[in-house]
């Protein structure tokens, strides 16, 4: 089943709501279909974060409170690192794919 045009599905892992999508293209499609100036959720910050394991470890050791607020409030959290996808399977909260931020930028750049 394709997600093109659908809302982003989420999976909770490590205290974050990771996007669970088939590909960065599916994420880009959802983002690009939003009206200009409107983000995914009125309560979410218009921020995309792409944590990998290193970032999760640093976060576990404690971030500055302002940085933690941004991470927790980000509208889009992508599982950038493959170990995050593996951990999701191990914790029985599977993610469909690794979603590298660099690939999302490649999908968004020519269209914005």
Chimera marker file (.cmm) of the C-alpha trace (Angstrom):
<marker_set name="trace">
<marker id="1" x="0.000" y="0.000" z="0.000" r="1" g="1" b="0" radius="0.5"/>
<marker id="2" x="1.348" y="3.416" z="-0.862" r="1" g="1" b="0" radius="0.5"/>
<marker id="3" x="1.266" y="6.370" z="1.469" r="1" g="1" b="0" radius="0.5"/>
<marker id="4" x="1.331" y="9.101" z="-1.131" r="1" g="1" b="0" radius="0.5"/>
<marker id="5" x="-0.911" y="11.884" z="0.122" r="1" g="1" b="0" radius="0.5"/>
<marker id="6" x="-1.770" y="10.110" z="3.374" r="1" g="1" b="0" radius="0.5"/>
<marker id="7" x="-0.971" y="11.326" z="6.877" r="1" g="1" b="0" radius="0.5"/>
<marker id="8" x="2.326" y="10.235" z="8.366" r="1" g="1" b="0" radius="0.5"/>
<marker id="9" x="2.122" y="7.166" z="10.563" r="1" g="1" b="0" radius="0.5"/>
<marker id="10" x="4.195" y="7.176" z="13.772" r="1" g="1" b="0" radius="0.5"/>
<marker id="11" x="5.936" y="4.696" z="16.046" r="1" g="1" b="0" radius="0.5"/>
<marker id="12" x="7.015" y="5.565" z="19.591" r="1" g="1" b="0" radius="0.5"/>
<marker id="13" x="10.616" y="4.620" z="20.381" r="1" g="1" b="0" radius="0.5"/>
<marker id="14" x="13.066" y="6.051" z="22.904" r="1" g="1" b="0" radius="0.5"/>
<marker id="15" x="10.547" y="8.693" z="23.960" r="1" g="1" b="0" radius="0.5"/>
<marker id="16" x="10.191" y="10.057" z="20.420" r="1" g="1" b="0" radius="0.5"/>
<marker id="17" x="7.449" y="9.714" z="17.839" r="1" g="1" b="0" radius="0.5"/>
<marker id="18" x="9.337" y="8.436" z="14.789" r="1" g="1" b="0" radius="0.5"/>
<marker id="19" x="7.795" y="8.644" z="11.333" r="1" g="1" b="0" radius="0.5"/>
<marker id="20" x="7.012" y="5.153" z="10.045" r="1" g="1" b="0" radius="0.5"/>
<marker id="21" x="7.002" y="5.402" z="6.254" r="1" g="1" b="0" radius="0.5"/>
<marker id="22" x="8.065" y="3.356" z="3.270" r="1" g="1" b="0" radius="0.5"/>
<marker id="23" x="10.539" y="5.914" z="1.959" r="1" g="1" b="0" radius="0.5"/>
<marker id="24" x="11.718" y="9.526" z="2.147" r="1" g="1" b="0" radius="0.5"/>
<marker id="25" x="9.655" y="10.116" z="-1.013" r="1" g="1" b="0" radius="0.5"/>
<marker id="26" x="6.461" y="9.237" z="0.893" r="1" g="1" b="0" radius="0.5"/>
<marker id="27" x="7.418" y="11.695" z="3.662" r="1" g="1" b="0" radius="0.5"/>
<marker id="28" x="8.238" y="14.426" z="1.136" r="1" g="1" b="0" radius="0.5"/>
<marker id="29" x="4.896" y="13.911" z="-0.568" r="1" g="1" b="0" radius="0.5"/>
<marker id="30" x="2.988" y="14.407" z="2.686" r="1" g="1" b="0" radius="0.5"/>
<marker id="31" x="5.010" y="17.500" z="3.576" r="1" g="1" b="0" radius="0.5"/>
<marker id="32" x="4.625" y="19.055" z="0.132" r="1" g="1" b="0" radius="0.5"/>
<marker id="33" x="0.854" y="18.554" z="0.091" r="1" g="1" b="0" radius="0.5"/>
<marker id="34" x="0.391" y="20.693" z="3.217" r="1" g="1" b="0" radius="0.5"/>
<marker id="35" x="-0.826" y="24.244" z="2.607" r="1" g="1" b="0" radius="0.5"/>
<marker id="36" x="2.044" y="26.741" z="2.724" r="1" g="1" b="0" radius="0.5"/>
<marker id="37" x="2.719" y="27.799" z="6.306" r="1" g="1" b="0" radius="0.5"/>
<marker id="38" x="0.789" y="24.867" z="7.782" r="1" g="1" b="0" radius="0.5"/>
<marker id="39" x="2.750" y="22.130" z="9.491" r="1" g="1" b="0" radius="0.5"/>
<marker id="40" x="1.584" y="18.637" z="10.361" r="1" g="1" b="0" radius="0.5"/>
<marker id="41" x="0.173" y="19.406" z="13.789" r="1" g="1" b="0" radius="0.5"/>
<marker id="42" x="-0.641" y="22.766" z="15.320" r="1" g="1" b="0" radius="0.5"/>
<marker id="43" x="1.100" y="21.689" z="18.538" r="1" g="1" b="0" radius="0.5"/>
<marker id="44" x="4.244" y="20.520" z="16.747" r="1" g="1" b="0" radius="0.5"/>
<marker id="45" x="7.235" y="22.677" z="16.035" r="1" g="1" b="0" radius="0.5"/>
<marker id="46" x="7.888" y="23.168" z="12.318" r="1" g="1" b="0" radius="0.5"/>
<marker id="47" x="11.108" y="21.200" z="12.704" r="1" g="1" b="0" radius="0.5"/>
<marker id="48" x="12.417" y="18.017" z="11.123" r="1" g="1" b="0" radius="0.5"/>
<marker id="49" x="14.979" y="16.078" z="13.134" r="1" g="1" b="0" radius="0.5"/>
<marker id="50" x="16.922" y="13.061" z="11.945" r="1" g="1" b="0" radius="0.5"/>
<marker id="51" x="18.332" y="11.291" z="14.975" r="1" g="1" b="0" radius="0.5"/>
<marker id="52" x="20.772" y="8.451" z="14.693" r="1" g="1" b="0" radius="0.5"/>
<marker id="53" x="22.171" y="6.329" z="17.532" r="1" g="1" b="0" radius="0.5"/>
<marker id="54" x="24.846" y="8.893" z="18.419" r="1" g="1" b="0" radius="0.5"/>
<marker id="55" x="22.217" y="11.589" z="18.875" r="1" g="1" b="0" radius="0.5"/>
<marker id="56" x="20.028" y="9.257" z="20.971" r="1" g="1" b="0" radius="0.5"/>
<marker id="57" x="22.984" y="8.424" z="23.242" r="1" g="1" b="0" radius="0.5"/>
<marker id="58" x="23.817" y="12.121" z="23.680" r="1" g="1" b="0" radius="0.5"/>
<marker id="59" x="20.165" y="12.813" z="24.404" r="1" g="1" b="0" radius="0.5"/>
<marker id="60" x="20.116" y="10.045" z="27.016" r="1" g="1" b="0" radius="0.5"/>
<marker id="61" x="23.097" y="11.689" z="28.730" r="1" g="1" b="0" radius="0.5"/>
<marker id="62" x="21.139" y="14.921" z="28.919" r="1" g="1" b="0" radius="0.5"/>
<marker id="63" x="20.633" y="17.763" z="26.514" r="1" g="1" b="0" radius="0.5"/>
<marker id="64" x="20.214" y="21.412" z="27.262" r="1" g="1" b="0" radius="0.5"/>
<marker id="65" x="16.530" y="21.860" z="28.250" r="1" g="1" b="0" radius="0.5"/>
<marker id="66" x="15.885" y="24.065" z="25.203" r="1" g="1" b="0" radius="0.5"/>
<marker id="67" x="17.376" y="21.462" z="22.860" r="1" g="1" b="0" radius="0.5"/>
<marker id="68" x="15.341" y="18.701" z="24.499" r="1" g="1" b="0" radius="0.5"/>
<marker id="69" x="12.168" y="20.772" z="24.056" r="1" g="1" b="0" radius="0.5"/>
<marker id="70" x="12.893" y="21.112" z="20.336" r="1" g="1" b="0" radius="0.5"/>
<marker id="71" x="13.613" y="17.395" z="19.961" r="1" g="1" b="0" radius="0.5"/>
<marker id="72" x="10.427" y="16.406" z="21.799" r="1" g="1" b="0" radius="0.5"/>
<marker id="73" x="8.292" y="18.966" z="19.989" r="1" g="1" b="0" radius="0.5"/>
<marker id="74" x="9.556" y="18.371" z="16.451" r="1" g="1" b="0" radius="0.5"/>
<marker id="75" x="6.808" y="17.821" z="13.912" r="1" g="1" b="0" radius="0.5"/>
<marker id="76" x="8.825" y="15.221" z="12.005" r="1" g="1" b="0" radius="0.5"/>
<marker id="77" x="11.284" y="12.764" z="13.577" r="1" g="1" b="0" radius="0.5"/>
<marker id="78" x="12.941" y="10.479" z="11.031" r="1" g="1" b="0" radius="0.5"/>
<marker id="79" x="14.739" y="7.223" z="11.902" r="1" g="1" b="0" radius="0.5"/>
<marker id="80" x="17.980" y="8.263" z="10.214" r="1" g="1" b="0" radius="0.5"/>
<marker id="81" x="20.112" y="5.430" z="11.573" r="1" g="1" b="0" radius="0.5"/>
<marker id="82" x="19.628" y="1.764" z="10.636" r="1" g="1" b="0" radius="0.5"/>
<marker id="83" x="20.227" y="0.655" z="14.277" r="1" g="1" b="0" radius="0.5"/>
<marker id="84" x="17.071" y="2.587" z="15.216" r="1" g="1" b="0" radius="0.5"/>
<marker id="85" x="15.109" y="0.488" z="12.712" r="1" g="1" b="0" radius="0.5"/>
<marker id="86" x="16.679" y="-2.705" z="14.108" r="1" g="1" b="0" radius="0.5"/>
<marker id="87" x="15.913" y="-1.642" z="17.683" r="1" g="1" b="0" radius="0.5"/>
<marker id="88" x="12.290" y="-1.017" z="16.701" r="1" g="1" b="0" radius="0.5"/>
<marker id="89" x="12.017" y="-4.601" z="15.467" r="1" g="1" b="0" radius="0.5"/>
<marker id="90" x="13.690" y="-5.940" z="18.593" r="1" g="1" b="0" radius="0.5"/>
<marker id="91" x="11.331" y="-3.898" z="20.814" r="1" g="1" b="0" radius="0.5"/>
<marker id="92" x="8.332" y="-5.053" z="18.737" r="1" g="1" b="0" radius="0.5"/>
<marker id="93" x="7.678" y="-1.532" z="17.509" r="1" g="1" b="0" radius="0.5"/>
<marker id="94" x="8.859" y="-1.974" z="13.939" r="1" g="1" b="0" radius="0.5"/>
<marker id="95" x="9.581" y="0.837" z="11.537" r="1" g="1" b="0" radius="0.5"/>
<marker id="96" x="9.198" y="0.086" z="7.839" r="1" g="1" b="0" radius="0.5"/>
<marker id="97" x="12.432" y="1.701" z="6.718" r="1" g="1" b="0" radius="0.5"/>
<marker id="98" x="15.403" y="3.850" z="7.544" r="1" g="1" b="0" radius="0.5"/>
<marker id="99" x="14.551" y="7.411" z="6.483" r="1" g="1" b="0" radius="0.5"/>
<marker id="100" x="17.774" y="9.376" z="5.993" r="1" g="1" b="0" radius="0.5"/>
<marker id="101" x="17.354" y="13.113" z="6.270" r="1" g="1" b="0" radius="0.5"/>
<marker id="102" x="19.756" y="13.556" z="3.359" r="1" g="1" b="0" radius="0.5"/>
<marker id="103" x="17.365" y="11.645" z="1.097" r="1" g="1" b="0" radius="0.5"/>
<marker id="104" x="14.409" y="13.709" z="2.304" r="1" g="1" b="0" radius="0.5"/>
<marker id="105" x="16.302" y="16.891" z="1.425" r="1" g="1" b="0" radius="0.5"/>
<marker id="106" x="16.995" y="15.483" z="-2.037" r="1" g="1" b="0" radius="0.5"/>
<marker id="107" x="13.238" y="14.913" z="-2.504" r="1" g="1" b="0" radius="0.5"/>
<marker id="108" x="12.227" y="18.328" z="-1.136" r="1" g="1" b="0" radius="0.5"/>
<marker id="109" x="14.931" y="20.588" z="-2.570" r="1" g="1" b="0" radius="0.5"/>
<marker id="110" x="13.809" y="20.845" z="-6.193" r="1" g="1" b="0" radius="0.5"/>
<marker id="111" x="10.175" y="21.261" z="-5.180" r="1" g="1" b="0" radius="0.5"/>
<marker id="112" x="10.234" y="24.052" z="-2.592" r="1" g="1" b="0" radius="0.5"/>
<link id1="1" id2="2" r="1" g="1" b="0" radius="0.2"/>
<link id1="2" id2="3" r="1" g="1" b="0" radius="0.2"/>
<link id1="3" id2="4" r="1" g="1" b="0" radius="0.2"/>
<link id1="4" id2="5" r="1" g="1" b="0" radius="0.2"/>
<link id1="5" id2="6" r="1" g="1" b="0" radius="0.2"/>
<link id1="6" id2="7" r="1" g="1" b="0" radius="0.2"/>
<link id1="7" id2="8" r="1" g="1" b="0" radius="0.2"/>
<link id1="8" id2="9" r="1" g="1" b="0" radius="0.2"/>
<link id1="9" id2="10" r="1" g="1" b="0" radius="0.2"/>
<link id1="10" id2="11" r="1" g="1" b="0" radius="0.2"/>
<link id1="11" id2="12" r="1" g="1" b="0" radius="0.2"/>
<link id1="12" id2="13" r="1" g="1" b="0" radius="0.2"/>
<link id1="13" id2="14" r="1" g="1" b="0" radius="0.2"/>
<link id1="14" id2="15" r="1" g="1" b="0" radius="0.2"/>
<link id1="15" id2="16" r="1" g="1" b="0" radius="0.2"/>
<link id1="16" id2="17" r="1" g="1" b="0" radius="0.2"/>
<link id1="17" id2="18" r="1" g="1" b="0" radius="0.2"/>
<link id1="18" id2="19" r="1" g="1" b="0" radius="0.2"/>
<link id1="19" id2="20" r="1" g="1" b="0" radius="0.2"/>
<link id1="20" id2="21" r="1" g="1" b="0" radius="0.2"/>
<link id1="21" id2="22" r="1" g="1" b="0" radius="0.2"/>
<link id1="22" id2="23" r="1" g="1" b="0" radius="0.2"/>
<link id1="23" id2="24" r="1" g="1" b="0" radius="0.2"/>
<link id1="24" id2="25" r="1" g="1" b="0" radius="0.2"/>
<link id1="25" id2="26" r="1" g="1" b="0" radius="0.2"/>
<link id1="26" id2="27" r="1" g="1" b="0" radius="0.2"/>
<link id1="27" id2="28" r="1" g="1" b="0" radius="0.2"/>
<link id1="28" id2="29" r="1" g="1" b="0" radius="0.2"/>
<link id1="29" id2="30" r="1" g="1" b="0" radius="0.2"/>
<link id1="30" id2="31" r="1" g="1" b="0" radius="0.2"/>
<link id1="31" id2="32" r="1" g="1" b="0" radius="0.2"/>
<link id1="32" id2="33" r="1" g="1" b="0" radius="0.2"/>
<link id1="33" id2="34" r="1" g="1" b="0" radius="0.2"/>
<link id1="34" id2="35" r="1" g="1" b="0" radius="0.2"/>
<link id1="35" id2="36" r="1" g="1" b="0" radius="0.2"/>
<link id1="36" id2="37" r="1" g="1" b="0" radius="0.2"/>
<link id1="37" id2="38" r="1" g="1" b="0" radius="0.2"/>
<link id1="38" id2="39" r="1" g="1" b="0" radius="0.2"/>
<link id1="39" id2="40" r="1" g="1" b="0" radius="0.2"/>
<link id1="40" id2="41" r="1" g="1" b="0" radius="0.2"/>
<link id1="41" id2="42" r="1" g="1" b="0" radius="0.2"/>
<link id1="42" id2="43" r="1" g="1" b="0" radius="0.2"/>
<link id1="43" id2="44" r="1" g="1" b="0" radius="0.2"/>
<link id1="44" id2="45" r="1" g="1" b="0" radius="0.2"/>
<link id1="45" id2="46" r="1" g="1" b="0" radius="0.2"/>
<link id1="46" id2="47" r="1" g="1" b="0" radius="0.2"/>
<link id1="47" id2="48" r="1" g="1" b="0" radius="0.2"/>
<link id1="48" id2="49" r="1" g="1" b="0" radius="0.2"/>
<link id1="49" id2="50" r="1" g="1" b="0" radius="0.2"/>
<link id1="50" id2="51" r="1" g="1" b="0" radius="0.2"/>
<link id1="51" id2="52" r="1" g="1" b="0" radius="0.2"/>
<link id1="52" id2="53" r="1" g="1" b="0" radius="0.2"/>
<link id1="53" id2="54" r="1" g="1" b="0" radius="0.2"/>
<link id1="54" id2="55" r="1" g="1" b="0" radius="0.2"/>
<link id1="55" id2="56" r="1" g="1" b="0" radius="0.2"/>
<link id1="56" id2="57" r="1" g="1" b="0" radius="0.2"/>
<link id1="57" id2="58" r="1" g="1" b="0" radius="0.2"/>
<link id1="58" id2="59" r="1" g="1" b="0" radius="0.2"/>
<link id1="59" id2="60" r="1" g="1" b="0" radius="0.2"/>
<link id1="60" id2="61" r="1" g="1" b="0" radius="0.2"/>
<link id1="61" id2="62" r="1" g="1" b="0" radius="0.2"/>
<link id1="62" id2="63" r="1" g="1" b="0" radius="0.2"/>
<link id1="63" id2="64" r="1" g="1" b="0" radius="0.2"/>
<link id1="64" id2="65" r="1" g="1" b="0" radius="0.2"/>
<link id1="65" id2="66" r="1" g="1" b="0" radius="0.2"/>
<link id1="66" id2="67" r="1" g="1" b="0" radius="0.2"/>
<link id1="67" id2="68" r="1" g="1" b="0" radius="0.2"/>
<link id1="68" id2="69" r="1" g="1" b="0" radius="0.2"/>
<link id1="69" id2="70" r="1" g="1" b="0" radius="0.2"/>
<link id1="70" id2="71" r="1" g="1" b="0" radius="0.2"/>
<link id1="71" id2="72" r="1" g="1" b="0" radius="0.2"/>
<link id1="72" id2="73" r="1" g="1" b="0" radius="0.2"/>
<link id1="73" id2="74" r="1" g="1" b="0" radius="0.2"/>
<link id1="74" id2="75" r="1" g="1" b="0" radius="0.2"/>
<link id1="75" id2="76" r="1" g="1" b="0" radius="0.2"/>
<link id1="76" id2="77" r="1" g="1" b="0" radius="0.2"/>
<link id1="77" id2="78" r="1" g="1" b="0" radius="0.2"/>
<link id1="78" id2="79" r="1" g="1" b="0" radius="0.2"/>
<link id1="79" id2="80" r="1" g="1" b="0" radius="0.2"/>
<link id1="80" id2="81" r="1" g="1" b="0" radius="0.2"/>
<link id1="81" id2="82" r="1" g="1" b="0" radius="0.2"/>
<link id1="82" id2="83" r="1" g="1" b="0" radius="0.2"/>
<link id1="83" id2="84" r="1" g="1" b="0" radius="0.2"/>
<link id1="84" id2="85" r="1" g="1" b="0" radius="0.2"/>
<link id1="85" id2="86" r="1" g="1" b="0" radius="0.2"/>
<link id1="86" id2="87" r="1" g="1" b="0" radius="0.2"/>
<link id1="87" id2="88" r="1" g="1" b="0" radius="0.2"/>
<link id1="88" id2="89" r="1" g="1" b="0" radius="0.2"/>
<link id1="89" id2="90" r="1" g="1" b="0" radius="0.2"/>
<link id1="90" id2="91" r="1" g="1" b="0" radius="0.2"/>
<link id1="91" id2="92" r="1" g="1" b="0" radius="0.2"/>
<link id1="92" id2="93" r="1" g="1" b="0" radius="0.2"/>
<link id1="93" id2="94" r="1" g="1" b="0" radius="0.2"/>
<link id1="94" id2="95" r="1" g="1" b="0" radius="0.2"/>
<link id1="95" id2="96" r="1" g="1" b="0" radius="0.2"/>
<link id1="96" id2="97" r="1" g="1" b="0" radius="0.2"/>
<link id1="97" id2="98" r="1" g="1" b="0" radius="0.2"/>
<link id1="98" id2="99" r="1" g="1" b="0" radius="0.2"/>
<link id1="99" id2="100" r="1" g="1" b="0" radius="0.2"/>
<link id1="100" id2="101" r="1" g="1" b="0" radius="0.2"/>
<link id1="101" id2="102" r="1" g="1" b="0" radius="0.2"/>
<link id1="102" id2="103" r="1" g="1" b="0" radius="0.2"/>
<link id1="103" id2="104" r="1" g="1" b="0" radius="0.2"/>
<link id1="104" id2="105" r="1" g="1" b="0" radius="0.2"/>
<link id1="105" id2="106" r="1" g="1" b="0" radius="0.2"/>
<link id1="106" id2="107" r="1" g="1" b="0" radius="0.2"/>
<link id1="107" id2="108" r="1" g="1" b="0" radius="0.2"/>
<link id1="108" id2="109" r="1" g="1" b="0" radius="0.2"/>
<link id1="109" id2="110" r="1" g="1" b="0" radius="0.2"/>
<link id1="110" id2="111" r="1" g="1" b="0" radius="0.2"/>
<link id1="111" id2="112" r="1" g="1" b="0" radius="0.2"/>
</marker_set>
